């Protein structure tokens, strides 16, 4: 799953990724910058945990449409 975030939330996104990795070590979070102020956060997990990533994507989509 890839989320494109405002670069201003980088610190919070990295803290969230760290907490999630501490709880669920199967997650892999990768960050990079695109464009002027976009932060891309990629979330990956082994195939046996695909449903968890899909659920996260659904929550992110719902949250994004609410704003």
N, CA, C and O atoms as a GROMACS GRO file, in nm:
protein
  268
    1UNK      N    1   0.085  -0.115   0.000
    1UNK     CA    2   0.000   0.000   0.000
    1UNK      C    3   0.090   0.123   0.000
    1UNK      O    4   0.190   0.128   0.071
    2UNK      N    5   0.053   0.220  -0.081
    2UNK     CA    6   0.128   0.347  -0.083
    2UNK      C    7   0.033   0.460  -0.047
    2UNK      O    8  -0.076   0.472  -0.102
    3UNK      N    9   0.078   0.542   0.045
    3UNK     CA   10   0.004   0.661   0.084
    3UNK      C   11   0.089   0.782   0.050
    3UNK      O   12   0.208   0.786   0.081
    4UNK      N   13   0.028   0.879  -0.013
    4UNK     CA   14   0.097   1.005  -0.041
    4UNK      C   15   0.047   1.105   0.061
    4UNK      O   16  -0.072   1.137   0.066
    5UNK      N   17   0.139   1.153   0.142
    5UNK     CA   18   0.106   1.241   0.254
    5UNK      C   19   0.170   1.377   0.236
    5UNK      O   20   0.264   1.393   0.158
    6UNK      N   21   0.117   1.473   0.305
    6UNK     CA   22   0.179   1.604   0.312
    6UNK      C   23   0.309   1.589   0.390
    6UNK      O   24   0.311   1.527   0.496
    7UNK      N   25   0.416   1.643   0.338
    7UNK     CA   26   0.546   1.632   0.403
    7UNK      C   27   0.548   1.684   0.546
    7UNK      O   28   0.636   1.648   0.624
    8UNK      N   29   0.452   1.769   0.581
    8UNK     CA   30   0.446   1.826   0.715
    8UNK      C   31   0.416   1.721   0.822
    8UNK      O   32   0.439   1.746   0.940
    9UNK      N   33   0.363   1.605   0.782
    9UNK     CA   34   0.328   1.502   0.880
    9UNK      C   35   0.434   1.392   0.889
    9UNK      O   36   0.408   1.285   0.946
   10UNK      N   37   0.551   1.418   0.834
   10UNK     CA   38   0.654   1.314   0.830
   10UNK      C   39   0.689   1.260   0.969
   10UNK      O   40   0.698   1.139   0.987
   11UNK      N   41   0.709   1.346   1.064
   11UNK     CA   42   0.747   1.301   1.198
   11UNK      C   43   0.640   1.209   1.256
   11UNK      O   44   0.672   1.104   1.312
   12UNK      N   45   0.514   1.248   1.244
   12UNK     CA   46   0.404   1.166   1.297
   12UNK      C   47   0.394   1.033   1.222
   12UNK      O   48   0.370   0.929   1.283
   13UNK      N   49   0.412   1.035   1.090
   13UNK     CA   50   0.403   0.912   1.012
   13UNK      C   51   0.515   0.815   1.050
   13UNK      O   52   0.492   0.695   1.062
   14UNK      N   53   0.634   0.868   1.070
   14UNK     CA   54   0.746   0.780   1.108
   14UNK      C   55   0.726   0.724   1.249
   14UNK      O   56   0.761   0.609   1.276
   15UNK      N   57   0.670   0.804   1.340
   15UNK     CA   58   0.642   0.756   1.476
   15UNK      C   59   0.536   0.646   1.472
   15UNK      O   60   0.548   0.546   1.542
   16UNK      N   61   0.432   0.664   1.391
   16UNK     CA   62   0.329   0.563   1.376
   16UNK      C   63   0.388   0.434   1.321
   16UNK      O   64   0.358   0.325   1.370
   17UNK      N   65   0.473   0.445   1.220
   17UNK     CA   66   0.537   0.328   1.161
   17UNK      C   67   0.622   0.254   1.265
   17UNK      O   68   0.622   0.131   1.270
   18UNK      N   69   0.692   0.328   1.346
   18UNK     CA   70   0.775   0.267   1.451
   18UNK      C   71   0.688   0.193   1.552
   18UNK      O   72   0.722   0.081   1.594
   19UNK      N   73   0.577   0.254   1.593
   19UNK     CA   74   0.487   0.188   1.689
   19UNK      C   75   0.426   0.061   1.628
   19UNK      O   76   0.418  -0.042   1.693
   20UNK      N   77   0.384   0.070   1.503
   20UNK     CA   78   0.324  -0.046   1.436
   20UNK      C   79   0.424  -0.159   1.420
   20UNK      O   80   0.389  -0.276   1.439
   21UNK      N   81   0.547  -0.127   1.387
   21UNK     CA   82   0.650  -0.229   1.373
   21UNK      C   83   0.678  -0.295   1.508
   21UNK      O   84   0.705  -0.415   1.514
   22UNK      N   85   0.673  -0.218   1.617
   22UNK     CA   86   0.692  -0.274   1.750
   22UNK      C   87   0.581  -0.370   1.788
   22UNK      O   88   0.605  -0.469   1.858
   23UNK      N   89   0.462  -0.343   1.742
   23UNK     CA   90   0.345  -0.426   1.771
   23UNK      C   91   0.338  -0.545   1.675
   23UNK      O   92   0.315  -0.659   1.717
   24UNK      N   93   0.357  -0.517   1.549
   24UNK     CA   94   0.341  -0.617   1.442
   24UNK      C   95   0.466  -0.615   1.356
   24UNK      O   96   0.474  -0.542   1.257
   25UNK      N   97   0.562  -0.695   1.393
   25UNK     CA   98   0.694  -0.689   1.330
   25UNK      C   99   0.693  -0.733   1.184
   25UNK      O  100   0.795  -0.719   1.115
   26UNK      N  101   0.582  -0.787   1.135
   26UNK     CA  102   0.577  -0.830   0.995
   26UNK      C  103   0.561  -0.713   0.898
   26UNK      O  104   0.582  -0.731   0.778
   27UNK      N  105   0.526  -0.594   0.948
   27UNK     CA  106   0.513  -0.478   0.861
   27UNK      C  107   0.650  -0.424   0.821
   27UNK      O  108   0.745  -0.429   0.899
   28UNK      N  109   0.659  -0.375   0.698
   28UNK     CA  110   0.775  -0.300   0.653
   28UNK      C  111   0.726  -0.164   0.604
   28UNK      O  112   0.636  -0.157   0.520
   29UNK      N  113   0.783  -0.059   0.656
   29UNK     CA  114   0.747   0.077   0.616
   29UNK      C  115   0.866   0.140   0.546
   29UNK      O  116   0.979   0.135   0.596
   30UNK      N  117   0.842   0.199   0.431
   30UNK     CA  118   0.945   0.268   0.356
   30UNK      C  119   0.894   0.408   0.324
   30UNK      O  120   0.778   0.425   0.287
   31UNK      N  121   0.981   0.506   0.340
   31UNK     CA  122   0.944   0.646   0.316
   31UNK      C  123   1.036   0.706   0.210
   31UNK      O  124   1.154   0.673   0.204
   32UNK      N  125   0.980   0.794   0.128
   32UNK     CA  126   1.061   0.876   0.039
   32UNK      C  127   0.983   1.001   0.003
   32UNK      O  128   0.861   1.008   0.020
   33UNK      N  129   1.055   1.099  -0.046
   33UNK     CA  130   0.995   1.227  -0.085
   33UNK      C  131   0.973   1.231  -0.235
   33UNK      O  132   1.057   1.184  -0.312
   34UNK      N  133   0.862   1.288  -0.275
   34UNK     CA  134   0.831   1.309  -0.417
   34UNK      C  135   0.782   1.452  -0.433
   34UNK      O  136   0.710   1.504  -0.348
   35UNK      N  137   0.822   1.513  -0.541
   35UNK     CA  138   0.775   1.649  -0.567
   35UNK      C  139   0.824   1.747  -0.463
   35UNK      O  140   0.925   1.725  -0.396
   36UNK      N  141   0.751   1.856  -0.453
   36UNK     CA  142   0.792   1.963  -0.363
   36UNK      C  143   0.773   1.930  -0.217
   36UNK      O  144   0.863   1.952  -0.136
   37UNK      N  145   0.655   1.877  -0.181
   37UNK     CA  146   0.627   1.856  -0.039
   37UNK      C  147   0.551   1.728  -0.012
   37UNK      O  148   0.482   1.718   0.089
   38UNK      N  149   0.561   1.630  -0.100
   38UNK     CA  150   0.489   1.505  -0.080
   38UNK      C  151   0.580   1.402  -0.015
   38UNK      O  152   0.697   1.388  -0.050
   39UNK      N  153   0.524   1.330   0.080
   39UNK     CA  154   0.592   1.220   0.146
   39UNK      C  155   0.516   1.094   0.108
   39UNK      O  156   0.394   1.087   0.127
   40UNK      N  157   0.586   0.995   0.056
   40UNK     CA  158   0.524   0.868   0.024
   40UNK      C  159   0.561   0.769   0.133
   40UNK      O  160   0.678   0.753   0.168
   41UNK      N  161   0.459   0.701   0.187
   41UNK     CA  162   0.480   0.597   0.287
   41UNK      C  163   0.428   0.467   0.225
   41UNK      O  164   0.309   0.455   0.194
   42UNK      N  165   0.518   0.372   0.208
   42UNK     CA  166   0.478   0.242   0.155
   42UNK      C  167   0.473   0.143   0.270
   42UNK      O  168   0.565   0.134   0.350
   43UNK      N  169   0.363   0.069   0.276
   43UNK     CA  170   0.344  -0.032   0.380
   43UNK      C  171   0.339  -0.168   0.312
   43UNK      O  172   0.262  -0.188   0.218
   44UNK      N  173   0.421  -0.260   0.358
   44UNK     CA  174   0.425  -0.394   0.301
   44UNK      C  175   0.424  -0.497   0.413
   44UNK      O  176   0.461  -0.469   0.527
   45UNK      N  177   0.380  -0.617   0.376
   45UNK     CA  178   0.379  -0.730   0.469
   45UNK      C  179   0.383  -0.858   0.387
   45UNK      O  180   0.347  -0.857   0.269
   46UNK      N  181   0.425  -0.967   0.448
   46UNK     CA  182   0.423  -1.095   0.377
   46UNK      C  183   0.279  -1.130   0.334
   46UNK      O  184   0.183  -1.082   0.394
   47UNK      N  185   0.266  -1.212   0.233
   47UNK     CA  186   0.135  -1.244   0.176
   47UNK      C  187   0.037  -1.299   0.279
   47UNK      O  188  -0.084  -1.279   0.265
   48UNK      N  189   0.084  -1.368   0.379
   48UNK     CA  190  -0.009  -1.423   0.479
   48UNK      C  191  -0.074  -1.313   0.564
   48UNK      O  192  -0.170  -1.339   0.637
   49UNK      N  193  -0.023  -1.192   0.555
   49UNK     CA  194  -0.080  -1.079   0.628
   49UNK      C  195  -0.143  -0.977   0.533
   49UNK      O  196  -0.168  -0.862   0.572
   50UNK      N  197  -0.169  -1.017   0.411
   50UNK     CA  198  -0.226  -0.926   0.310
   50UNK      C  199  -0.358  -0.867   0.355
   50UNK      O  200  -0.387  -0.751   0.326
   51UNK      N  201  -0.440  -0.944   0.425
   51UNK     CA  202  -0.570  -0.895   0.470
   51UNK      C  203  -0.554  -0.776   0.566
   51UNK      O  204  -0.638  -0.686   0.568
   52UNK      N  205  -0.448  -0.778   0.646
   52UNK     CA  206  -0.425  -0.668   0.740
   52UNK      C  207  -0.391  -0.540   0.664
   52UNK      O  208  -0.442  -0.432   0.695
   53UNK      N  209  -0.306  -0.552   0.563
   53UNK     CA  210  -0.269  -0.435   0.483
   53UNK      C  211  -0.390  -0.385   0.405
   53UNK      O  212  -0.410  -0.264   0.393
   54UNK      N  213  -0.470  -0.475   0.352
   54UNK     CA  214  -0.591  -0.436   0.280
   54UNK      C  215  -0.688  -0.362   0.372
   54UNK      O  216  -0.751  -0.264   0.330
   55UNK      N  217  -0.701  -0.407   0.496
   55UNK     CA  218  -0.788  -0.339   0.592
   55UNK      C  219  -0.735  -0.199   0.622
   55UNK      O  220  -0.812  -0.103   0.632
   56UNK      N  221  -0.603  -0.188   0.637
   56UNK     CA  222  -0.542  -0.056   0.660
   56UNK      C  223  -0.570   0.036   0.542
   56UNK      O  224  -0.602   0.154   0.560
   57UNK      N  225  -0.559  -0.017   0.421
   57UNK     CA  226  -0.586   0.064   0.301
   57UNK      C  227  -0.730   0.110   0.299
   57UNK      O  228  -0.757   0.224   0.261
   58UNK      N  229  -0.822   0.025   0.339
   58UNK     CA  230  -0.962   0.064   0.346
   58UNK      C  231  -0.986   0.175   0.445
   58UNK      O  232  -1.062   0.268   0.418
   59UNK      N  233  -0.922   0.165   0.561
   59UNK     CA  234  -0.935   0.271   0.663
   59UNK      C  235  -0.875   0.402   0.612
   59UNK      O  236  -0.932   0.509   0.633
   60UNK      N  237  -0.761   0.392   0.545
   60UNK     CA  238  -0.698   0.514   0.492
   60UNK      C  239  -0.785   0.578   0.384
   60UNK      O  240  -0.797   0.700   0.378
   61UNK      N  241  -0.845   0.496   0.300
   61UNK     CA  242  -0.933   0.549   0.194
   61UNK      C  243  -1.054   0.619   0.254
   61UNK      O  244  -1.094   0.726   0.209
   62UNK      N  245  -1.113   0.556   0.357
   62UNK     CA  246  -1.229   0.615   0.424
   62UNK      C  247  -1.191   0.748   0.490
   62UNK      O  248  -1.264   0.847   0.481
   63UNK      N  249  -1.075   0.749   0.557
   63UNK     CA  250  -1.030   0.872   0.623
   63UNK      C  251  -1.001   0.981   0.521
   63UNK      O  252  -1.032   1.098   0.544
   64UNK      N  253  -0.943   0.944   0.409
   64UNK     CA  254  -0.910   1.040   0.304
   64UNK      C  255  -1.033   1.100   0.240
   64UNK      O  256  -1.033   1.218   0.204
   65UNK      N  257  -1.139   1.023   0.226
   65UNK     CA  258  -1.260   1.076   0.165
   65UNK      C  259  -1.340   1.161   0.260
   65UNK      O  260  -1.426   1.238   0.218
   66UNK      N  261  -1.312   1.147   0.390
   66UNK     CA  262  -1.384   1.227   0.490
   66UNK      C  263  -1.326   1.366   0.503
   66UNK      O  264  -1.392   1.455   0.557
   67UNK      N  265  -1.204   1.388   0.455
   67UNK     CA  266  -1.142   1.520   0.471
   67UNK      C  267  -1.172   1.613   0.358
   67UNK      O  268  -1.126   1.727   0.358
   0.00000   0.00000   0.00000
